[in-house]
């Protein structure tokens, strides 16, 4: 059914310069603007107050206009960094601005959504932009060397493979480009003629649908030409005169620009390099403009303009960018004047402004309360012939919401988004829409699941390892020259290079080999098809192992010792596991309504990894066997929510939950998090730690014993003999690896406290340890991985600065003004009190607390808990915060004398901030007079250059390797890892479980395919050595013939048509895999015949081979191998071929293998 028209019919005639309209709350405004945009034939500008307001409005407009097949919605963003901070905005931001300018230059019908701040950023002039695009069509003649220079000038980063906007990859006649505002493309050239353009799918590096043309825009706003640098030189000289200083900065900046260097914060000089203009010079004179909430927009314009000036003046002159603020930013009055012709969408109708009488859906919020009142309101509307629509993010959430509503008699029919039901009908639309509205005069209501329950913040997609072993083992593409490697037979060696050798000496067939060095200078040449036999050597700490002797004798003995030790550990853990397997525990069946409401109250959309972990935990609870699961994920990645879901389900069956934490501070933080999450659900939660007085402790113990307390959170105090539970159902152990051996024994007793029946146990950890690895891969302990960052988390902006009191004051006040807290790290206990006194003088507005490791445990905990409670807002401390609790309100960290700290320490310290959706800032201070050593400078530079979010598990793994065993590993297992390397240790764990379970594991066959044809990747086909090495590794780890075919197909797509040597390489790899499955250990081509030698473990039965020989005696012959023992049966199959068939040996070989496969499949 068509959309209701009543208030929409009024809208076009109300859009006029300077007019105000009301009665369009946020969700209604987006719906109305989308309908209006669908009827326009020109661009429409929509202005919101803040960045968040604009982002939400952009999302809502995209939803409605996608349903209408309307014009595209483009964001016009402002920078996401503090002005004059020497830090560049996220690269996507200037690219999004360029995409808007391109759409306006081409007079496209688009909707542009901007924040007030964005309109204060001056833009490239139309004249400058007119030369900054490149239109390419199939059939064009394009000089590729000129194209390469142009893209470099435009800021494109040359990479091996294109994975993000602003990058380009040149591979002979194939060029991949990802231009701003457009999908990435793959260009295929024949000489200089553009033969084909296809859309590139970067996640798989494969091309897709063909295109006839594409447009390439610059990757950044500034193009550093000679003219631009000359202009910048003159303008910066002008700024230096105005500022009265800054000559040194001007010289350094010009030197970098002349060398083509684009440095952090270079965007500050955009107004010096190019002529910039107001946004109003881009907007058509008759182009409609809508301003949502004008008072808030005005306030934001004033606030940002004040910030531009105050920040510019706060930076010391010699460190300040030699530019003037008005070159880059527009003042508030100018923007306000340009918006004077806009139509204003006001919150309240003033001076007889038209009121469209739409209403917000806030009264419909269920939140954590009861559904009944809201259901009654919806039912009443349906009885009154209203048309209702419910919008859910996806089908999973829709099913959860419908399961809550349908028992109340509400029947909802799914329809395509944009299609309204008949009067009295209730429809379901799928899509991401944060806000809706209702209109009593029109009897319509557009309601979102976010409004009924809780707004869900979406997380970006990320790679989630399949399991713990997948996350721990080295990627098979990571191998560099000089790396220490472990060969399965010969042990620890050093990878030197790829080397091409001729089989049989000069004139023979050439193949590629990996050259490995062993003790005494011995060399091993490993065929590239067997690179899967190599692992990088990784251990714990900075140990450099001794190379093994070629031949493997020392390696075999060392490997055997480690195998014996892990086998002993396997038997020990198997005994514990067996007890849990036979026990009969409590089953939590079904999903009560209260649990569903609890799920809907979660304020985020679950990521793939988190949802999988939740599903696995709920399945464990529904099983009669007691749960023993570990959740692995970085701090803040959503482990606690998984535990809360499990706790809620257990409490709903009137059983109790104990949450065990290694420190009082962590327990305190968890008690606050649990109390906030469970608020409104009638769950009694208490904290039991040393901070509770005797009276409160006695009350808690009584409550646990009589069952009036549902969830208790505490430290090892919970393990005391005086703690008794009425009916304990679940034990949650956080940061399990931080508990000592004795404490773990007491935890074990706690989890078996109910009549000898093990209790469901859920552990959480950021750093898996060898024992955990074993249990995960052996199946003795279930492990769930969460590898996705939380929603909205952004990389921490990092910069190096000299110690300057003015800068420090500005950094701290900036954070305090936005309601946050600050870590100030000073790693010298002797001088920390003097620095505290100095900081109190610099920032008297701050409440500064001091914490360091030489304080008593009680005093330290009180300071940290006080900081968590926000009794103080600046924590001056040593590196004790390097790891610990999650404090999402702390988003600025200042590290004094950062040059004295190691890279791992600095990385961990930076990870303490930026855990919420706010931008995190990290400033690394060095003394004004400091002359950095080479190592210190490299450490700081690495940290500044690598600001992107990393996978939490990878960080934990790197930390394990960098810091040594510490308290994470027992010395015995630590020594085992040093002996054989982490990856081999993991493989030995897998072998041990088979032996401990009594399973016989057949050694993996490694077939030889002896055929004198070149099988390699030529340099001319794949010029980059790292690329060839990576692709050889990818080929070596293929496990099915189809994977080999897919890989060769990907090479063809990425590098062009494969030469015969590459096809032979693929055929050889396929043959080895098929031989492995058939138990064939060697294939040898001779004159007019090929010989296949069967391994004793072959699945091909003797009678099946005999049947093949009898059916085709001219082709097949079964013979004994020369020199075989007398009692060995005939295991060599000879297959004859004709000279014509010998010209295509692989095709003939695969025909013979298929004949054998058919018989195995037939049984």
NORHU-V112022 format. One record per helix or strand. SS is the DSSP state (h for helix, s for strand). FROM is the first residue (numbers start at 1). LEN is the number of residues. If there is no record, write none. Layout:
# NORHU-V112022
{{SS FROM LEN} {SS FROM LEN}}
This chain:
# NORHU-V112022
{{h 6 9} {s 20 3} {h 26 14} {s 44 5} {h 51 18} {s 73 4} {h 91 15} {s 111 5} {h 116 4} {s 121 1} {s 123 2} {h 126 4} {s 133 5} {s 141 1} {h 144 10} {s 157 2} {s 167 5} {s 174 4} {s 185 6} {s 193 9} {s 206 6} {s 213 5} {h 226 18} {h 247 12} {h 266 8} {s 276 2} {h 279 3} {s 289 4} {h 294 21} {h 317 3} {h 325 4} {s 329 1} {h 332 10} {s 343 3} {s 354 2} {s 359 1} {h 362 3} {h 372 12} {s 387 6} {h 395 14} {s 413 2} {s 426 5} {s 437 3} {s 444 5} {h 449 4} {s 457 1} {h 468 5} {s 484 4} {s 491 12} {s 510 8} {h 519 3} {s 523 5} {h 528 6} {s 534 3} {h 553 30} {h 593 8} {s 604 1} {h 608 15} {s 628 6} {h 639 14} {s 656 5} {h 664 15} {s 685 4} {h 694 13} {s 711 4} {h 716 4} {s 728 7} {h 736 3} {h 741 10} {s 754 1} {s 757 1} {s 760 6} {h 770 9} {s 782 5} {s 797 6} {h 805 13} {s 821 5} {h 829 14} {s 848 4} {h 857 12} {s 874 4} {h 879 4} {s 890 6} {h 898 3} {h 903 8} {s 921 6} {h 934 12} {h 952 12} {h 971 10} {h 982 15} {s 1008 3} {s 1015 1} {h 1025 12} {h 1041 15} {h 1060 19} {s 1080 7} {s 1089 6} {h 1102 10} {s 1116 4} {s 1132 5} {h 1139 4} {h 1145 18}}
